[in-house]
Amino acid sequence: MLLILTDGAISDVKDTVRAIVQMSKLPASLVIAGIGGADFDTMNVLDGDGKLLKDDRGNSCVRDCVQFVAFRDYSDRNLFCNDLLFELPNQVVEY
């Protein structure tokens, strides 16, 4: 599991999506916590909830392996932690 704490959105979206698509074939999960008031729209796209992420070459993730949660959306730290790690068990089982 790779945990990323970020205070902003990524600038190299294409490369990041390619890396995530490749990572989806491995026993790995990416958990991203957005800290601060930045625009996290790009990070929500990486999450892939609802549909699997697809790169610019037409390759699709083989499973959902990314979870993004913005800390500012939570007043309860326990609920934040729960949501941040919520998908992790299923990601392990899906692998």
mmCIF file as gemmi writes it, N, C-alpha and C atoms, coordinates in Angstrom:
data_model
loop_
_atom_site.group_PDB
_atom_site.id
_atom_site.type_symbol
_atom_site.label_atom_id
_atom_site.label_alt_id
_atom_site.label_comp_id
_atom_site.label_asym_id
_atom_site.label_entity_id
_atom_site.label_seq_id
_atom_site.pdbx_PDB_ins_code
_atom_site.Cartn_x
_atom_site.Cartn_y
_atom_site.Cartn_z
_atom_site.occupancy
_atom_site.B_iso_or_equiv
_atom_site.pdbx_formal_charge
_atom_site.auth_seq_id
_atom_site.auth_asym_id
_atom_site.pdbx_PDB_model_num
ATOM 1 N N . MET Axp A 1 ? 0.852 -1.167 0 1 0 ? 1 A 1
ATOM 2 C CA . MET Axp A 1 ? 0 0 0 1 0 ? 1 A 1
ATOM 3 C C . MET Axp A 1 ? 0.898 1.229 0 1 0 ? 1 A 1
ATOM 4 N N . LEU Axp A 2 ? 0.611 2.132 -0.904 1 0 ? 2 A 1
ATOM 5 C CA . LEU Axp A 2 ? 1.318 3.4 -0.98 1 0 ? 2 A 1
ATOM 6 C C . LEU Axp A 2 ? 0.365 4.48 -0.495 1 0 ? 2 A 1
ATOM 7 N N . LEU Axp A 3 ? 0.772 5.219 0.511 1 0 ? 3 A 1
ATOM 8 C CA . LEU Axp A 3 ? -0.029 6.315 1.05 1 0 ? 3 A 1
ATOM 9 C C . LEU Axp A 3 ? 0.59 7.623 0.598 1 0 ? 3 A 1
ATOM 10 N N . ILE Axp A 4 ? -0.22 8.459 -0.056 1 0 ? 4 A 1
ATOM 11 C CA . ILE Axp A 4 ? 0.234 9.778 -0.492 1 0 ? 4 A 1
ATOM 12 C C . ILE Axp A 4 ? -0.599 10.828 0.219 1 0 ? 4 A 1
ATOM 13 N N . LEU Axp A 5 ? 0.082 11.749 0.882 1 0 ? 5 A 1
ATOM 14 C CA . LEU Axp A 5 ? -0.559 12.915 1.475 1 0 ? 5 A 1
ATOM 15 C C . LEU Axp A 5 ? -0.231 14.082 0.562 1 0 ? 5 A 1
ATOM 16 N N . THR Axp A 6 ? -1.249 14.759 0.043 1 0 ? 6 A 1
ATOM 17 C CA . THR Axp A 6 ? -1.001 15.828 -0.916 1 0 ? 6 A 1
ATOM 18 C C . THR Axp A 6 ? -1.779 17.081 -0.555 1 0 ? 6 A 1
ATOM 19 N N . ASP Axp A 7 ? -1.177 18.226 -0.861 1 0 ? 7 A 1
ATOM 20 C CA . ASP Axp A 7 ? -1.863 19.493 -0.641 1 0 ? 7 A 1
ATOM 21 C C . ASP Axp A 7 ? -2.26 20.135 -1.958 1 0 ? 7 A 1
ATOM 22 N N . GLY Axp A 8 ? -2.224 19.35 -3.029 1 0 ? 8 A 1
ATOM 23 C CA . GLY Axp A 8 ? -2.609 19.877 -4.335 1 0 ? 8 A 1
ATOM 24 C C . GLY Axp A 8 ? -2.868 18.764 -5.324 1 0 ? 8 A 1
ATOM 25 N N . ALA Axp A 9 ? -3.304 19.162 -6.497 1 0 ? 9 A 1
ATOM 26 C CA . ALA Axp A 9 ? -3.594 18.206 -7.556 1 0 ? 9 A 1
ATOM 27 C C . ALA Axp A 9 ? -2.313 17.897 -8.335 1 0 ? 9 A 1
ATOM 28 N N . ILE Axp A 10 ? -2.32 16.802 -9.048 1 0 ? 10 A 1
ATOM 29 C CA . ILE Axp A 10 ? -1.154 16.42 -9.842 1 0 ? 10 A 1
ATOM 30 C C . ILE Axp A 10 ? -1.12 17.227 -11.139 1 0 ? 10 A 1
ATOM 31 N N . SER Axp A 11 ? 0.082 17.422 -11.664 1 0 ? 11 A 1
ATOM 32 C CA . SER Axp A 11 ? 0.22 18.171 -12.908 1 0 ? 11 A 1
ATOM 33 C C . SER Axp A 11 ? 0.516 17.253 -14.094 1 0 ? 11 A 1
ATOM 34 N N . ASP Axp A 12 ? 0.996 16.061 -13.838 1 0 ? 12 A 1
ATOM 35 C CA . ASP Axp A 12 ? 1.325 15.105 -14.893 1 0 ? 12 A 1
ATOM 36 C C . ASP Axp A 12 ? 0.285 13.982 -14.942 1 0 ? 12 A 1
ATOM 37 N N . VAL Axp A 13 ? -0.942 14.352 -15.258 1 0 ? 13 A 1
ATOM 38 C CA . VAL Axp A 13 ? -2.07 13.423 -15.212 1 0 ? 13 A 1
ATOM 39 C C . VAL Axp A 13 ? -1.85 12.215 -16.122 1 0 ? 13 A 1
ATOM 40 N N . LYS Axp A 14 ? -1.411 12.451 -17.345 1 0 ? 14 A 1
ATOM 41 C CA . LYS Axp A 14 ? -1.259 11.355 -18.31 1 0 ? 14 A 1
ATOM 42 C C . LYS Axp A 14 ? -0.28 10.29 -17.791 1 0 ? 14 A 1
ATOM 43 N N . ASP Axp A 15 ? 0.871 10.722 -17.3 1 0 ? 15 A 1
ATOM 44 C CA . ASP Axp A 15 ? 1.855 9.773 -16.776 1 0 ? 15 A 1
ATOM 45 C C . ASP Axp A 15 ? 1.348 9.061 -15.529 1 0 ? 15 A 1
ATOM 46 N N . THR Axp A 16 ? 0.642 9.792 -14.689 1 0 ? 16 A 1
ATOM 47 C CA . THR Axp A 16 ? 0.106 9.202 -13.464 1 0 ? 16 A 1
ATOM 48 C C . THR Axp A 16 ? -0.934 8.135 -13.784 1 0 ? 16 A 1
ATOM 49 N N . VAL Axp A 17 ? -1.822 8.42 -14.714 1 0 ? 17 A 1
ATOM 50 C CA . VAL Axp A 17 ? -2.847 7.442 -15.105 1 0 ? 17 A 1
ATOM 51 C C . VAL Axp A 17 ? -2.189 6.199 -15.691 1 0 ? 17 A 1
ATOM 52 N N . ARG Axp A 18 ? -1.176 6.388 -16.521 1 0 ? 18 A 1
ATOM 53 C CA . ARG Axp A 18 ? -0.456 5.227 -17.079 1 0 ? 18 A 1
ATOM 54 C C . ARG Axp A 18 ? 0.146 4.372 -15.965 1 0 ? 18 A 1
ATOM 55 N N . ALA Axp A 19 ? 0.747 5.022 -14.984 1 0 ? 19 A 1
ATOM 56 C CA . ALA Axp A 19 ? 1.354 4.287 -13.871 1 0 ? 19 A 1
ATOM 57 C C . ALA Axp A 19 ? 0.308 3.529 -13.057 1 0 ? 19 A 1
ATOM 58 N N . ILE Axp A 20 ? -0.848 4.138 -12.85 1 0 ? 20 A 1
ATOM 59 C CA . ILE Axp A 20 ? -1.917 3.48 -12.096 1 0 ? 20 A 1
ATOM 60 C C . ILE Axp A 20 ? -2.461 2.281 -12.866 1 0 ? 20 A 1
ATOM 61 N N . VAL Axp A 21 ? -2.621 2.423 -14.176 1 0 ? 21 A 1
ATOM 62 C CA . VAL Axp A 21 ? -3.099 1.302 -14.997 1 0 ? 21 A 1
ATOM 63 C C . VAL Axp A 21 ? -2.126 0.132 -14.879 1 0 ? 21 A 1
ATOM 64 N N . GLN Axp A 22 ? -0.834 0.412 -14.945 1 0 ? 22 A 1
ATOM 65 C CA . GLN Axp A 22 ? 0.164 -0.655 -14.788 1 0 ? 22 A 1
ATOM 66 C C . GLN Axp A 22 ? 0.13 -1.236 -13.377 1 0 ? 22 A 1
ATOM 67 N N . MET Axp A 23 ? -0.012 -0.366 -12.379 1 0 ? 23 A 1
ATOM 68 C CA . MET Axp A 23 ? -0.029 -0.8 -10.988 1 0 ? 23 A 1
ATOM 69 C C . MET Axp A 23 ? -1.223 -1.709 -10.691 1 0 ? 23 A 1
ATOM 70 N N . SER Axp A 24 ? -2.319 -1.525 -11.422 1 0 ? 24 A 1
ATOM 71 C CA . SER Axp A 24 ? -3.526 -2.317 -11.154 1 0 ? 24 A 1
ATOM 72 C C . SER Axp A 24 ? -3.314 -3.8 -11.396 1 0 ? 24 A 1
ATOM 73 N N . LYS Axp A 25 ? -2.241 -4.148 -12.087 1 0 ? 25 A 1
ATOM 74 C CA . LYS Axp A 25 ? -1.915 -5.554 -12.349 1 0 ? 25 A 1
ATOM 75 C C . LYS Axp A 25 ? -1.086 -6.159 -11.224 1 0 ? 25 A 1
ATOM 76 N N . LEU Axp A 26 ? -0.648 -5.332 -10.298 1 0 ? 26 A 1
ATOM 77 C CA . LEU Axp A 26 ? 0.245 -5.762 -9.225 1 0 ? 26 A 1
ATOM 78 C C . LEU Axp A 26 ? -0.493 -5.823 -7.887 1 0 ? 26 A 1
ATOM 79 N N . PRO Axp A 27 ? 0.098 -6.501 -6.908 1 0 ? 27 A 1
ATOM 80 C CA . PRO Axp A 27 ? -0.523 -6.525 -5.576 1 0 ? 27 A 1
ATOM 81 C C . PRO Axp A 27 ? -0.215 -5.226 -4.829 1 0 ? 27 A 1
ATOM 82 N N . ALA Axp A 28 ? -0.828 -4.148 -5.313 1 0 ? 28 A 1
ATOM 83 C CA . ALA Axp A 28 ? -0.56 -2.826 -4.748 1 0 ? 28 A 1
ATOM 84 C C . ALA Axp A 28 ? -1.843 -2.015 -4.695 1 0 ? 28 A 1
ATOM 85 N N . SER Axp A 29 ? -1.896 -1.125 -3.736 1 0 ? 29 A 1
ATOM 86 C CA . SER Axp A 29 ? -3.013 -0.193 -3.603 1 0 ? 29 A 1
ATOM 87 C C . SER Axp A 29 ? -2.441 1.189 -3.35 1 0 ? 29 A 1
ATOM 88 N N . LEU Axp A 30 ? -3.121 2.185 -3.877 1 0 ? 30 A 1
ATOM 89 C CA . LEU Axp A 30 ? -2.723 3.574 -3.725 1 0 ? 30 A 1
ATOM 90 C C . LEU Axp A 30 ? -3.811 4.296 -2.948 1 0 ? 30 A 1
ATOM 91 N N . VAL Axp A 31 ? -3.448 4.833 -1.788 1 0 ? 31 A 1
ATOM 92 C CA . VAL Axp A 31 ? -4.377 5.566 -0.933 1 0 ? 31 A 1
ATOM 93 C C . VAL Axp A 31 ? -3.886 7.009 -0.892 1 0 ? 31 A 1
ATOM 94 N N . ILE Axp A 32 ? -4.76 7.949 -1.292 1 0 ? 32 A 1
ATOM 95 C CA . ILE Axp A 32 ? -4.382 9.353 -1.385 1 0 ? 32 A 1
ATOM 96 C C . ILE Axp A 32 ? -5.26 10.169 -0.455 1 0 ? 32 A 1
ATOM 97 N N . ALA Axp A 33 ? -4.629 10.94 0.415 1 0 ? 33 A 1
ATOM 98 C CA . ALA Axp A 33 ? -5.356 11.843 1.312 1 0 ? 33 A 1
ATOM 99 C C . ALA Axp A 33 ? -5.072 13.272 0.878 1 0 ? 33 A 1
ATOM 100 N N . GLY Axp A 34 ? -6.124 13.989 0.521 1 0 ? 34 A 1
ATOM 101 C CA . GLY Axp A 34 ? -6.001 15.388 0.148 1 0 ? 34 A 1
ATOM 102 C C . GLY Axp A 34 ? -6.073 16.264 1.389 1 0 ? 34 A 1
ATOM 103 N N . ILE Axp A 35 ? -5.025 17.041 1.617 1 0 ? 35 A 1
ATOM 104 C CA . ILE Axp A 35 ? -4.947 17.899 2.788 1 0 ? 35 A 1
ATOM 105 C C . ILE Axp A 35 ? -4.966 19.351 2.326 1 0 ? 35 A 1
ATOM 106 N N . GLY Axp A 36 ? -5.865 20.16 2.894 1 0 ? 36 A 1
ATOM 107 C CA . GLY Axp A 36 ? -5.903 21.572 2.544 1 0 ? 36 A 1
ATOM 108 C C . GLY Axp A 36 ? -7.067 21.916 1.631 1 0 ? 36 A 1
ATOM 109 N N . GLY Axp A 37 ? -7.022 23.121 1.097 1 0 ? 37 A 1
ATOM 110 C CA . GLY Axp A 37 ? -8.148 23.638 0.335 1 0 ? 37 A 1
ATOM 111 C C . GLY Axp A 37 ? -7.965 23.629 -1.169 1 0 ? 37 A 1
ATOM 112 N N . ALA Axp A 38 ? -7.039 22.849 -1.687 1 0 ? 38 A 1
ATOM 113 C CA . ALA Axp A 38 ? -6.774 22.816 -3.128 1 0 ? 38 A 1
ATOM 114 C C . ALA Axp A 38 ? -7.948 22.212 -3.904 1 0 ? 38 A 1
ATOM 115 N N . ASP Axp A 39 ? -7.914 22.403 -5.207 1 0 ? 39 A 1
ATOM 116 C CA . ASP Axp A 39 ? -8.889 21.799 -6.11 1 0 ? 39 A 1
ATOM 117 C C . ASP Axp A 39 ? -8.449 20.354 -6.362 1 0 ? 39 A 1
ATOM 118 N N . PHE Axp A 40 ? -9.22 19.418 -5.865 1 0 ? 40 A 1
ATOM 119 C CA . PHE Axp A 40 ? -8.858 18.002 -5.968 1 0 ? 40 A 1
ATOM 120 C C . PHE Axp A 40 ? -9.655 17.266 -7.044 1 0 ? 40 A 1
ATOM 121 N N . ASP Axp A 41 ? -10.219 17.968 -8.011 1 0 ? 41 A 1
ATOM 122 C CA . ASP Axp A 41 ? -11.012 17.307 -9.056 1 0 ? 41 A 1
ATOM 123 C C . ASP Axp A 41 ? -10.214 16.234 -9.784 1 0 ? 41 A 1
ATOM 124 N N . THR Axp A 42 ? -8.959 16.507 -10.087 1 0 ? 42 A 1
ATOM 125 C CA . THR Axp A 42 ? -8.122 15.528 -10.78 1 0 ? 42 A 1
ATOM 126 C C . THR Axp A 42 ? -7.922 14.279 -9.932 1 0 ? 42 A 1
ATOM 127 N N . MET Axp A 43 ? -7.767 14.478 -8.644 1 0 ? 43 A 1
ATOM 128 C CA . MET Axp A 43 ? -7.548 13.338 -7.756 1 0 ? 43 A 1
ATOM 129 C C . MET Axp A 43 ? -8.786 12.45 -7.706 1 0 ? 43 A 1
ATOM 130 N N . ASN Axp A 44 ? -9.959 13.065 -7.749 1 0 ? 44 A 1
ATOM 131 C CA . ASN Axp A 44 ? -11.19 12.277 -7.762 1 0 ? 44 A 1
ATOM 132 C C . ASN Axp A 44 ? -11.284 11.429 -9.023 1 0 ? 44 A 1
ATOM 133 N N . VAL Axp A 45 ? -10.77 11.936 -10.141 1 0 ? 45 A 1
ATOM 134 C CA . VAL Axp A 45 ? -10.765 11.165 -11.391 1 0 ? 45 A 1
ATOM 135 C C . VAL Axp A 45 ? -9.887 9.929 -11.235 1 0 ? 45 A 1
ATOM 136 N N . LEU Axp A 46 ? -8.75 10.073 -10.559 1 0 ? 46 A 1
ATOM 137 C CA . LEU Axp A 46 ? -7.844 8.942 -10.364 1 0 ? 46 A 1
ATOM 138 C C . LEU Axp A 46 ? -8.488 7.843 -9.537 1 0 ? 46 A 1
ATOM 139 N N . ASP Axp A 47 ? -9.399 8.233 -8.661 1 0 ? 47 A 1
ATOM 140 C CA . ASP Axp A 47 ? -10.047 7.262 -7.775 1 0 ? 47 A 1
ATOM 141 C C . ASP Axp A 47 ? -10.75 6.162 -8.56 1 0 ? 47 A 1
ATOM 142 N N . GLY Axp A 48 ? -11.371 6.506 -9.662 1 0 ? 48 A 1
ATOM 143 C CA . GLY Axp A 48 ? -11.978 5.497 -10.517 1 0 ? 48 A 1
ATOM 144 C C . GLY Axp A 48 ? -13.238 4.858 -9.979 1 0 ? 48 A 1
ATOM 145 N N . ASP Axp A 49 ? -13.846 5.448 -8.959 1 0 ? 49 A 1
ATOM 146 C CA . ASP Axp A 49 ? -15.105 4.887 -8.464 1 0 ? 49 A 1
ATOM 147 C C . ASP Axp A 49 ? -16.165 4.982 -9.552 1 0 ? 49 A 1
ATOM 148 N N . GLY Axp A 50 ? -16.876 3.912 -9.761 1 0 ? 50 A 1
ATOM 149 C CA . GLY Axp A 50 ? -17.929 3.899 -10.776 1 0 ? 50 A 1
ATOM 150 C C . GLY Axp A 50 ? -17.491 3.296 -12.095 1 0 ? 50 A 1
ATOM 151 N N . LYS Axp A 51 ? -16.226 3.532 -12.483 1 0 ? 51 A 1
ATOM 152 C CA . LYS Axp A 51 ? -15.699 2.903 -13.69 1 0 ? 51 A 1
ATOM 153 C C . LYS Axp A 51 ? -14.19 2.833 -13.573 1 0 ? 51 A 1
ATOM 154 N N . LEU Axp A 52 ? -13.608 1.85 -14.256 1 0 ? 52 A 1
ATOM 155 C CA . LEU Axp A 52 ? -12.161 1.663 -14.189 1 0 ? 52 A 1
ATOM 156 C C . LEU Axp A 52 ? -11.442 2.738 -14.993 1 0 ? 52 A 1
ATOM 157 N N . LEU Axp A 53 ? -10.335 3.165 -14.471 1 0 ? 53 A 1
ATOM 158 C CA . LEU Axp A 53 ? -9.502 4.185 -15.092 1 0 ? 53 A 1
ATOM 159 C C . LEU Axp A 53 ? -8.918 3.653 -16.396 1 0 ? 53 A 1
ATOM 160 N N . LYS Axp A 54 ? -8.829 4.525 -17.409 1 0 ? 54 A 1
ATOM 161 C CA . LYS Axp A 54 ? -8.275 4.142 -18.706 1 0 ? 54 A 1
ATOM 162 C C . LYS Axp A 54 ? -7.234 5.179 -19.102 1 0 ? 54 A 1
ATOM 163 N N . ASP Axp A 55 ? -6.09 4.699 -19.613 1 0 ? 55 A 1
ATOM 164 C CA . ASP Axp A 55 ? -5.042 5.642 -20.002 1 0 ? 55 A 1
ATOM 165 C C . ASP Axp A 55 ? -5.225 6.124 -21.439 1 0 ? 55 A 1
ATOM 166 N N . ASP Axp A 56 ? -4.341 7.006 -21.884 1 0 ? 56 A 1
ATOM 167 C CA . ASP Axp A 56 ? -4.453 7.599 -23.217 1 0 ? 56 A 1
ATOM 168 C C . ASP Axp A 56 ? -4.115 6.628 -24.333 1 0 ? 56 A 1
ATOM 169 N N . ARG Axp A 57 ? -3.6 5.464 -23.981 1 0 ? 57 A 1
ATOM 170 C CA . ARG Axp A 57 ? -3.282 4.421 -24.977 1 0 ? 57 A 1
ATOM 171 C C . ARG Axp A 57 ? -4.401 3.397 -25.115 1 0 ? 57 A 1
ATOM 172 N N . GLY Axp A 58 ? -5.469 3.595 -24.348 1 0 ? 58 A 1
ATOM 173 C CA . GLY Axp A 58 ? -6.606 2.686 -24.408 1 0 ? 58 A 1
ATOM 174 C C . GLY Axp A 58 ? -6.531 1.531 -23.434 1 0 ? 58 A 1
ATOM 175 N N . ASN Axp A 59 ? -5.495 1.478 -22.611 1 0 ? 59 A 1
ATOM 176 C CA . ASN Axp A 59 ? -5.362 0.421 -21.605 1 0 ? 59 A 1
ATOM 177 C C . ASN Axp A 59 ? -6.201 0.773 -20.389 1 0 ? 59 A 1
ATOM 178 N N . SER Axp A 60 ? -6.876 -0.221 -19.861 1 0 ? 60 A 1
ATOM 179 C CA . SER Axp A 60 ? -7.746 -0.013 -18.711 1 0 ? 60 A 1
ATOM 180 C C . SER Axp A 60 ? -7.196 -0.725 -17.484 1 0 ? 60 A 1
ATOM 181 N N . CYS Axp A 61 ? -7.483 -0.177 -16.32 1 0 ? 61 A 1
ATOM 182 C CA . CYS Axp A 61 ? -7.131 -0.858 -15.078 1 0 ? 61 A 1
ATOM 183 C C . CYS Axp A 61 ? -7.83 -2.212 -15.043 1 0 ? 61 A 1
ATOM 184 N N . VAL Axp A 62 ? -7.17 -3.186 -14.464 1 0 ? 62 A 1
ATOM 185 C CA . VAL Axp A 62 ? -7.792 -4.501 -14.331 1 0 ? 62 A 1
ATOM 186 C C . VAL Axp A 62 ? -8.608 -4.582 -13.045 1 0 ? 62 A 1
ATOM 187 N N . ARG Axp A 63 ? -8.384 -3.627 -12.139 1 0 ? 63 A 1
ATOM 188 C CA . ARG Axp A 63 ? -9.163 -3.559 -10.905 1 0 ? 63 A 1
ATOM 189 C C . ARG Axp A 63 ? -9.025 -2.156 -10.329 1 0 ? 63 A 1
ATOM 190 N N . ASP Axp A 64 ? -9.924 -1.808 -9.453 1 0 ? 64 A 1
ATOM 191 C CA . ASP Axp A 64 ? -9.853 -0.525 -8.753 1 0 ? 64 A 1
ATOM 192 C C . ASP Axp A 64 ? -8.777 -0.647 -7.678 1 0 ? 64 A 1
ATOM 193 N N . CYS Axp A 65 ? -7.737 0.174 -7.763 1 0 ? 65 A 1
ATOM 194 C CA . CYS Axp A 65 ? -6.638 0.08 -6.803 1 0 ? 65 A 1
ATOM 195 C C . CYS Axp A 65 ? -6.305 1.439 -6.186 1 0 ? 65 A 1
ATOM 196 N N . VAL Axp A 66 ? -7.192 2.428 -6.366 1 0 ? 66 A 1
ATOM 197 C CA . VAL Axp A 66 ? -6.937 3.774 -5.858 1 0 ? 66 A 1
ATOM 198 C C . VAL Axp A 66 ? -8.111 4.247 -5.011 1 0 ? 66 A 1
ATOM 199 N N . GLN Axp A 67 ? -7.793 4.865 -3.885 1 0 ? 67 A 1
ATOM 200 C CA . GLN Axp A 67 ? -8.804 5.489 -3.045 1 0 ? 67 A 1
ATOM 201 C C . GLN Axp A 67 ? -8.329 6.907 -2.732 1 0 ? 67 A 1
ATOM 202 N N . PHE Axp A 68 ? -9.16 7.897 -3.018 1 0 ? 68 A 1
ATOM 203 C CA . PHE Axp A 68 ? -8.86 9.286 -2.687 1 0 ? 68 A 1
ATOM 204 C C . PHE Axp A 68 ? -9.922 9.821 -1.743 1 0 ? 68 A 1
ATOM 205 N N . VAL Axp A 69 ? -9.473 10.52 -0.706 1 0 ? 69 A 1
ATOM 206 C CA . VAL Axp A 69 ? -10.384 11.156 0.242 1 0 ? 69 A 1
ATOM 207 C C . VAL Axp A 69 ? -9.797 12.525 0.601 1 0 ? 69 A 1
ATOM 208 N N . ALA Axp A 70 ? -10.628 13.544 0.574 1 0 ? 70 A 1
ATOM 209 C CA . ALA Axp A 70 ? -10.204 14.893 0.967 1 0 ? 70 A 1
ATOM 210 C C . ALA Axp A 70 ? -10.51 15.097 2.452 1 0 ? 70 A 1
ATOM 211 N N . PHE Axp A 71 ? -9.478 15.41 3.208 1 0 ? 71 A 1
ATOM 212 C CA . PHE Axp A 71 ? -9.606 15.577 4.654 1 0 ? 71 A 1
ATOM 213 C C . PHE Axp A 71 ? -10.619 16.671 5.009 1 0 ? 71 A 1
ATOM 214 N N . ARG Axp A 72 ? -10.688 17.723 4.209 1 0 ? 72 A 1
ATOM 215 C CA . ARG Axp A 72 ? -11.573 18.858 4.514 1 0 ? 72 A 1
ATOM 216 C C . ARG Axp A 72 ? -13.052 18.475 4.511 1 0 ? 72 A 1
ATOM 217 N N . ASP Axp A 73 ? -13.391 17.354 3.921 1 0 ? 73 A 1
ATOM 218 C CA . ASP Axp A 73 ? -14.783 16.914 3.853 1 0 ? 73 A 1
ATOM 219 C C . ASP Axp A 73 ? -15.237 16.216 5.133 1 0 ? 73 A 1
ATOM 220 N N . TYR Axp A 74 ? -14.358 16.105 6.132 1 0 ? 74 A 1
ATOM 221 C CA . TYR Axp A 74 ? -14.66 15.35 7.349 1 0 ? 74 A 1
ATOM 222 C C . TYR Axp A 74 ? -14.424 16.185 8.597 1 0 ? 74 A 1
ATOM 223 N N . SER Axp A 75 ? -15.386 16.16 9.478 1 0 ? 75 A 1
ATOM 224 C CA . SER Axp A 75 ? -15.201 16.777 10.79 1 0 ? 75 A 1
ATOM 225 C C . SER Axp A 75 ? -14.819 15.711 11.825 1 0 ? 75 A 1
ATOM 226 N N . ASP Axp A 76 ? -15.029 14.459 11.481 1 0 ? 76 A 1
ATOM 227 C CA . ASP Axp A 76 ? -14.738 13.332 12.36 1 0 ? 76 A 1
ATOM 228 C C . ASP Axp A 76 ? -13.51 12.581 11.82 1 0 ? 76 A 1
ATOM 229 N N . ARG Axp A 77 ? -12.4 12.601 12.566 1 0 ? 77 A 1
ATOM 230 C CA . ARG Axp A 77 ? -11.175 11.942 12.115 1 0 ? 77 A 1
ATOM 231 C C . ARG Axp A 77 ? -11.347 10.446 11.94 1 0 ? 77 A 1
ATOM 232 N N . ASN Axp A 78 ? -12.148 9.825 12.795 1 0 ? 78 A 1
ATOM 233 C CA . ASN Axp A 78 ? -12.367 8.382 12.681 1 0 ? 78 A 1
ATOM 234 C C . ASN Axp A 78 ? -13.084 8.03 11.383 1 0 ? 78 A 1
ATOM 235 N N . LEU Axp A 79 ? -14.073 8.836 11.008 1 0 ? 79 A 1
ATOM 236 C CA . LEU Axp A 79 ? -14.79 8.606 9.755 1 0 ? 79 A 1
ATOM 237 C C . LEU Axp A 79 ? -13.864 8.832 8.561 1 0 ? 79 A 1
ATOM 238 N N . PHE Axp A 80 ? -13.013 9.836 8.651 1 0 ? 80 A 1
ATOM 239 C CA . PHE Axp A 80 ? -12.024 10.085 7.6 1 0 ? 80 A 1
ATOM 240 C C . PHE Axp A 80 ? -11.128 8.857 7.413 1 0 ? 80 A 1
ATOM 241 N N . CYS Axp A 81 ? -10.581 8.351 8.494 1 0 ? 81 A 1
ATOM 242 C CA . CYS Axp A 81 ? -9.702 7.176 8.428 1 0 ? 81 A 1
ATOM 243 C C . CYS Axp A 81 ? -10.444 5.963 7.884 1 0 ? 81 A 1
ATOM 244 N N . ASN Axp A 82 ? -11.682 5.792 8.308 1 0 ? 82 A 1
ATOM 245 C CA . ASN Axp A 82 ? -12.491 4.676 7.828 1 0 ? 82 A 1
ATOM 246 C C . ASN Axp A 82 ? -12.682 4.763 6.312 1 0 ? 82 A 1
ATOM 247 N N . ASP Axp A 83 ? -13.05 5.938 5.826 1 0 ? 83 A 1
ATOM 248 C CA . ASP Axp A 83 ? -13.276 6.097 4.389 1 0 ? 83 A 1
ATOM 249 C C . ASP Axp A 83 ? -11.979 5.995 3.588 1 0 ? 83 A 1
ATOM 250 N N . LEU Axp A 84 ? -10.896 6.488 4.165 1 0 ? 84 A 1
ATOM 251 C CA . LEU Axp A 84 ? -9.607 6.434 3.484 1 0 ? 84 A 1
ATOM 252 C C . LEU Axp A 84 ? -9.179 4.986 3.243 1 0 ? 84 A 1
ATOM 253 N N . LEU Axp A 85 ? -9.438 4.116 4.202 1 0 ? 85 A 1
ATOM 254 C CA . LEU Axp A 85 ? -9.018 2.72 4.102 1 0 ? 85 A 1
ATOM 255 C C . LEU Axp A 85 ? -10.14 1.767 3.694 1 0 ? 85 A 1
ATOM 256 N N . PHE Axp A 86 ? -11.319 2.293 3.445 1 0 ? 86 A 1
ATOM 257 C CA . PHE Axp A 86 ? -12.511 1.482 3.204 1 0 ? 86 A 1
ATOM 258 C C . PHE Axp A 86 ? -12.343 0.474 2.064 1 0 ? 86 A 1
ATOM 259 N N . GLU Axp A 87 ? -11.764 0.883 0.958 1 0 ? 87 A 1
ATOM 260 C CA . GLU Axp A 87 ? -11.673 0.013 -0.212 1 0 ? 87 A 1
ATOM 261 C C . GLU Axp A 87 ? -10.506 -0.973 -0.154 1 0 ? 87 A 1
ATOM 262 N N . LEU Axp A 88 ? -9.598 -0.771 0.765 1 0 ? 88 A 1
ATOM 263 C CA . LEU Axp A 88 ? -8.38 -1.578 0.819 1 0 ? 88 A 1
ATOM 264 C C . LEU Axp A 88 ? -8.639 -3.091 0.914 1 0 ? 88 A 1
ATOM 265 N N . PRO Axp A 89 ? -9.517 -3.569 1.799 1 0 ? 89 A 1
ATOM 266 C CA . PRO Axp A 89 ? -9.754 -5.017 1.844 1 0 ? 89 A 1
ATOM 267 C C . PRO Axp A 89 ? -10.247 -5.591 0.512 1 0 ? 89 A 1
ATOM 268 N N . ASN Axp A 90 ? -11.161 -4.901 -0.15 1 0 ? 90 A 1
ATOM 269 C CA . ASN Axp A 90 ? -11.656 -5.396 -1.437 1 0 ? 90 A 1
ATOM 270 C C . ASN Axp A 90 ? -10.571 -5.361 -2.502 1 0 ? 90 A 1
ATOM 271 N N . GLN Axp A 91 ? -9.703 -4.356 -2.434 1 0 ? 91 A 1
ATOM 272 C CA . GLN Axp A 91 ? -8.616 -4.286 -3.406 1 0 ? 91 A 1
ATOM 273 C C . GLN Axp A 91 ? -7.68 -5.48 -3.256 1 0 ? 91 A 1
ATOM 274 N N . VAL Axp A 92 ? -7.42 -5.876 -2.028 1 0 ? 92 A 1
ATOM 275 C CA . VAL Axp A 92 ? -6.568 -7.043 -1.777 1 0 ? 92 A 1
ATOM 276 C C . VAL Axp A 92 ? -7.248 -8.31 -2.287 1 0 ? 92 A 1
ATOM 277 N N . VAL Axp A 93 ? -8.521 -8.467 -1.996 1 0 ? 93 A 1
ATOM 278 C CA . VAL Axp A 93 ? -9.265 -9.654 -2.426 1 0 ? 93 A 1
ATOM 279 C C . VAL Axp A 93 ? -9.367 -9.711 -3.951 1 0 ? 93 A 1
ATOM 280 N N . GLU Axp A 94 ? -9.612 -8.566 -4.592 1 0 ? 94 A 1
ATOM 281 C CA . GLU Axp A 94 ? -9.723 -8.54 -6.053 1 0 ? 94 A 1
ATOM 282 C C . GLU Axp A 94 ? -8.435 -8.95 -6.733 1 0 ? 94 A 1
ATOM 283 N N . TYR Axp A 95 ? -7.29 -8.638 -6.103 1 0 ? 95 A 1
ATOM 284 C CA . TYR Axp A 95 ? -6.023 -9.025 -6.7 1 0 ? 95 A 1
ATOM 285 C C . TYR Axp A 95 ? -5.911 -10.546 -6.724 1 0 ? 95 A 1
